[in-house]
Amino acid sequence: MALADKLKGHYRGMRVSFGYPACPELSDQRILFDLLDPAQIGLQLTEGFMMDPEASVSALVFHHPEARYFKAG
């Protein structure tokens, strides 16, 4: 797939991150941290559930062709 198509979202599936509209509860990130134990590689959560170091990123990726951010009415 061409980079331009990827940037326009023309790919299969979806990627959601805690704190954004599709997955708004930032505190749910605690569950992910409990499961994966990223402290092993130096990642921590602040009291406000932000990741430290601050440039860190987490996401849930669903590769299913019918995955959508929101179900159309």
C-alpha positions as CSV (number, residue, x, y, z in Angstrom):
1,M,0.0,0.0,0.0
2,A,1.3,3.5,-0.9
3,L,2.2,5.8,2.0
4,A,-0.4,8.4,0.8
5,D,-3.2,5.7,1.1
6,K,-2.0,4.8,4.6
7,L,-2.0,8.5,5.7
8,K,-5.6,8.9,4.3
9,G,-6.7,5.9,6.4
10,H,-7.2,3.6,3.4
11,Y,-6.1,0.5,5.3
12,R,-7.8,-2.5,6.9
13,G,-8.7,-2.2,10.6
14,M,-8.2,0.5,13.2
15,R,-5.8,1.8,15.8
16,V,-7.2,3.3,19.1
17,S,-5.3,4.9,21.9
18,F,-6.4,5.7,25.5
19,G,-7.6,9.2,26.0
20,Y,-9.0,9.7,22.5
21,P,-12.7,9.7,21.5
22,A,-12.8,6.0,20.5
23,C,-11.3,5.0,23.8
24,P,-11.8,8.0,26.1
25,E,-11.1,6.6,29.6
26,L,-7.4,7.3,30.1
27,S,-7.4,5.4,33.4
28,D,-8.0,2.2,31.4
29,Q,-4.4,2.4,30.4
30,R,-3.7,1.0,33.9
31,I,-5.1,-2.4,32.7
32,L,-2.8,-2.5,29.8
33,F,0.2,-1.7,32.0
34,D,-0.8,-4.4,34.5
35,L,-1.0,-6.9,31.7
36,L,2.2,-6.0,29.8
37,D,4.4,-4.7,32.6
38,P,6.2,-2.1,30.5
39,A,8.2,-1.0,33.6
40,Q,10.6,-3.7,32.4
41,I,11.6,-1.3,29.6
42,G,11.4,1.9,31.7
43,L,7.8,3.0,31.1
44,Q,5.7,4.3,34.0
45,L,2.3,5.8,34.4
46,T,1.8,9.2,36.2
47,E,-1.0,9.8,38.7
48,G,-3.0,11.1,35.8
49,F,-2.4,7.9,33.7
50,M,-0.1,9.6,31.3
51,M,3.0,7.7,30.2
52,D,6.5,8.6,31.2
53,P,8.8,9.2,29.4
54,E,6.2,11.6,27.8
55,A,7.0,10.7,24.1
56,S,5.8,7.1,24.7
57,V,2.8,5.8,22.8
58,S,0.4,2.9,23.4
59,A,-2.4,1.6,21.2
60,L,-4.8,-1.2,20.6
61,V,-4.7,-2.3,16.9
62,F,-7.5,-4.3,15.3
63,H,-6.8,-5.7,11.9
64,H,-10.3,-6.9,11.2
65,P,-11.7,-5.6,7.9
66,E,-15.0,-4.5,9.6
67,A,-13.3,-2.7,12.5
68,R,-14.6,0.9,12.8
69,Y,-14.1,3.7,15.3
70,F,-17.8,4.3,15.7
71,K,-20.8,2.4,14.5
72,A,-22.8,4.4,11.9
73,G,-26.3,5.2,13.1
